[in-house]
Amino acid sequence: MKNLSLKLKEEIYEDTEQVVKKLKIPRNAYINKAIDHYNKVHKRNLLKKKLGKESAIVADDSMEILREFEHLED
């Protein structure tokens, strides 16, 4: 575990306190889960962007190969 000093906007802190009281979980556990979820969402978005770029590259190559096959049939 790492210790972290964190400054939150007052509104975010108050909202967090309300939620953790209702859920009856420690603030630390709640914040850890929130950051873990946020990281997963961003990793998924980064992967989506990367796969989109790679797919475009492969699509160009695939079209090139398809054109070559079409010429072979003629």
C-alpha positions in Angstrom: 0.0 0.0 0.0 1.1 3.6 -0.7 0.2 6.6 1.4 -1.2 9.5 -0.6 -2.0 13.0 0.4 -5.1 14.2 -1.5 -6.9 17.5 -1.9 -10.6 17.2 -2.9 -13.0 20.0 -3.7 -15.4 20.5 -0.8 -18.4 19.4 -2.8 -16.7 16.1 -3.9 -15.6 15.4 -0.3 -19.1 16.0 1.0 -20.7 13.8 -1.6 -18.1 11.1 -0.9 -18.8 11.2 2.8 -22.6 10.9 2.2 -22.1 7.9 0.0 -19.6 6.0 2.2 -21.9 6.5 5.2 -24.9 5.1 3.3 -22.8 2.2 2.0 -21.1 1.7 5.4 -17.7 1.2 3.8 -14.4 3.0 4.6 -13.6 6.1 2.6 -10.3 4.6 1.6 -11.9 1.5 0.2 -14.5 3.6 -1.7 -11.8 5.9 -3.2 -9.6 2.8 -4.2 -12.6 1.3 -6.0 -13.4 4.5 -7.7 -9.9 5.0 -9.0 -9.7 1.4 -10.1 -12.9 1.8 -12.1 -11.7 5.1 -13.6 -8.4 3.4 -14.6 -10.2 0.5 -16.2 -12.4 2.8 -18.2 -9.4 4.8 -19.5 -7.4 1.7 -20.3 -10.3 0.4 -22.3 -10.6 3.7 -24.2 -6.9 3.8 -24.9 -7.0 0.2 -26.2 -10.1 1.0 -28.3 -8.2 3.9 -29.9 -5.1 1.8 -30.5 -7.1 -1.0 -32.0 -8.9 1.5 -34.2 -5.7 2.8 -35.6 -4.3 -0.7 -36.1 -7.5 -1.8 -37.8 -7.3 1.0 -40.3 -3.7 0.0 -41.1 -4.8 -3.6 -41.7 -7.8 -2.5 -43.7 -5.6 -0.8 -46.2 -3.4 -3.9 -46.5 -6.4 -6.1 -46.9 -7.8 -3.9 -49.7 -4.5 -4.1 -51.4 -4.4 -7.9 -51.2 -8.1 -8.1 -52.4 -7.2 -5.9 -55.5 -4.3 -8.2 -56.2 -6.5 -11.3 -56.0 -9.1 -9.6 -58.3 -6.4 -9.1 -60.9 -5.4 -12.8 -60.7 -9.0 -13.8 -61.5 -8.9 -11.8 -64.7 
